[in-house]
Amino acid sequence: MEIPISEELEHICFQIKIKNYSLAQWSDLACADMFEYECISGGFDRQEGRFCFSFYSENDIEYWFQLSLQQAIDVANGKEPIIMGYSSE
């Protein structure tokens, strides 16, 4: 499923961008629940080296997706990359 670029996701990505941390700094802060919103939750995963999220669709189906630091910055800058989510089942 393609994950929509929602206001929630834009806000998360903006928060990532303004912190201006390197990958090493994000790794030091790694936490699975850095961001908690109505439809999206997640945080930075040290092993993956990416931001890992759960997205809940209108039908309450959970999808997992990941963003690199650059992808998060791109979303914060108004770009709309295609983000694919995969069913958690």
N, C-alpha and C positions, 0 to 999 in steps of 0.2 A: 504494500500500500504506500502511496506517496503521502508523506507527512506535509500538511499544509503549513505555510509560513504564517502563523497566527500572531496576534499581538503578544501572547504569552511567550512564544518562541523568540520574537523580536526583542522583548524585554530581557529575557535571559541572555541572549547574545550581546545585547548592549552592556549588560552587567559584566560579562566576560571581557568585552573589549575595553571598558573604562578601567578595569583593574590593571590592564597592561602587564600581566605576568608572563613570564617565559614558560615553556613546557616544564622545565625543571621546578619552577615555583608552583605551578599547578600540581605537579606530582607530590611535592611536599605537603600540599593542602588537601590531597585527594580525599574525597568524601562522597558517598553515594547519594546523599540527600542535601546537597548544597542548594538546590533549587526545588521548591515545592509550590506548584500552582494547581489550578483546578484540573487541567487536562494533561499537564506535563510535569514530570518530576525526574530528578536525576542529579548527576554531578560528574566530577572528573574521576576517571578510573586509571590508576597508576599503571596497571598491567597492560591495558589497551592503549594508553597514551592518548586517549580521546575522552570527550564528554559523552557519557552514556545516559540515555533517557528512556523513560516509559511514556508513551502517549496513549491516552484513552479516547477512543472514537465516540461519536454520538451514540453508538450502540453499546457502550461500555466494554468494547473489545480492547485489550491491551496490545500495543505494538511496541517493539524495542527499536531504537535507532541510535546512531552515533554521529557525532560531529567532530571533525578535527578543529584545532584552535583556529586555523585559517578559515574554515567554513563558518565558524561562529562569527568571526570578524566580518566576513563577507555578508552574512545575514544582517549584522548590525549596521553595515554600510549601505543597506538597501538592495543588495543583490538577492536573487532568489534561486539558489541552487536546488536541484532536484534531490530531495532527501527521502530515501526509501526506508520504510519501517517493516519489521518482520513480526509476525504473530508470536506472542510469547508462549504459545502452546506447541 
